Amino acid sequence: MMSETTMKPQQRMKIILNPYSRRWTARERIPEVRAALDNLEIDYDLVETEAPGHGIALAEEAARQGYSVIVAAGGDSTVNEVLNGMLRAERAEQAEDGQQVQDSLREAAASGETEALSGESAPPSPEEAAIPLLGILPLGTANDLAWALGISKDLRQAALNLVSNWTRPLDVGECNGRYFGNNVGIGLEPYVTHLQAGMQGTGTSRYLRAALKAIAHNPSWEMEIRWDTGRYHGPASLVSIGNGARTGGFFLTPEANPSDGYLDFIFGHLPSRWQAVRHLQKAMQSRNRLAESPLACAGRFREMHVTCTEPVYLHTDGELHPMQSEIHIRLHPKRVRVLAPAGGLRG
């Protein structure tokens, strides 16, 4: 549900820009980013990330400094880092508040004032905690989450969202302790991500070439998959979990909605390269019937466990992680609010 949020006039924003996005083209667009922000007289501080993971530290620092809006300027992995930094700051603040309450109770117990203090200063719930608003300036290759939220790739249009009062609740997933906004891939999908990282070029064409190369290798893993209402044990080529409908430009979970309180999934075993190519072609269409394939299983959930007999490729929002054999995924409904256009949701 969209809502209008009261924002303080000229409130200062933190812009966290990843210059590496879209193979360093984001760095070339910094003057364009500044012009879009300056034309709207936005009061901001812009900082560039210097290494993978740096965006997490910068976003956590910005949240602790009191910025009420933190903007990810980059691709899906940049949004992922900013999201993780914001929520890490909130988690740390809750832990500090909880420790202060415990210290107060111990002091009160020592002085005989426990009854007077009990219940007066409980730590805030996640819903009550002040998490900054999330903004997005799409500078990446796929920009899948921005697309799902209806945020334009045109920087001037995207910047307008930052001065509007329109926000949308964003469900946030968590995979083995790492938060994600758009997608988790297990098996073939992150293997494609692994291959395309070493390829030349930009855009969906590079991802498509990597996908064809991965399909030629035809990998599969023995998995046990358990979710809210089902269970599977057997071979699987891929597991894709979508908070948004699109990942890497492909529509593996085309009905996913990042604000509906569920994660969508599809998994399947593609025993032949020809079958894999056919399914890949279908995934390029926004309205496809992959879920109806006899080789696939699809649905939605709030919690899932995946166990593999050997370590498997894994990514969250395009960010590759060390290969793992135990994967736990759960949903935090409406965890943050994101500045997005009214009625712009796609999926």
Number of C-alpha atoms within 10 A of each C-alpha: 12 18 13 12 14 9 13 9 9 11 13 16 22 22 24 28 27 29 23 21 20 19 15 13 16 23 19 11 14 18 11 14 21 14 14 19 20 13 10 13 11 19 13 19 12 14 15 17 17 12 10 13 17 17 27 24 18 22 28 22 16 23 25 19 9 15 19 19 23 30 26 27 28 24 27 31 25 32 32 25 27 32 26 25 25 25 21 21 20 20 14 13 17 17 13 13 16 16 13 15 19 13 12 17 20 14 13 16 13 10 9 11 14 15 11 10 14 13 10 9 13 13 18 13 9 14 10 8 13 15 22 24 22 23 27 31 28 28 29 27 21 22 28 25 26 25 20 20 25 18 28 21 15 12 21 17 14 23 24 18 21 26 17 16 16 20 23 26 21 25 24 25 28 18 20 11 12 15 24 27 26 32 30 27 26 24 22 25 23 28 23 22 22 20 16 20 12 10 12 8 12 15 14 14 11 17 23 19 15 22 23 16 15 22 22 14 11 15 17 17 19 16 22 17 19 16 19 11 11 10 12 14 13 12 16 25 22 25 26 22 29 30 32 30 26 27 27 22 21 21 23 34 31 24 21 25 23 29 22 14 19 23 30 23 26 18 24 21 21 21 15 11 16 12 14 19 16 10 18 19 13 16 21 16 15 17 14 17 14 23 18 10 11 9 15 17 16 18 18 21 18 17 19 22 16 20 18 19 12 12 14 24 21 26 23 24 26 24 20 17 14 9 15 17 14 16 17 15 21 20 21 17 18 17 18 23 21 23 30 27 22 19 12 14 20 19 19
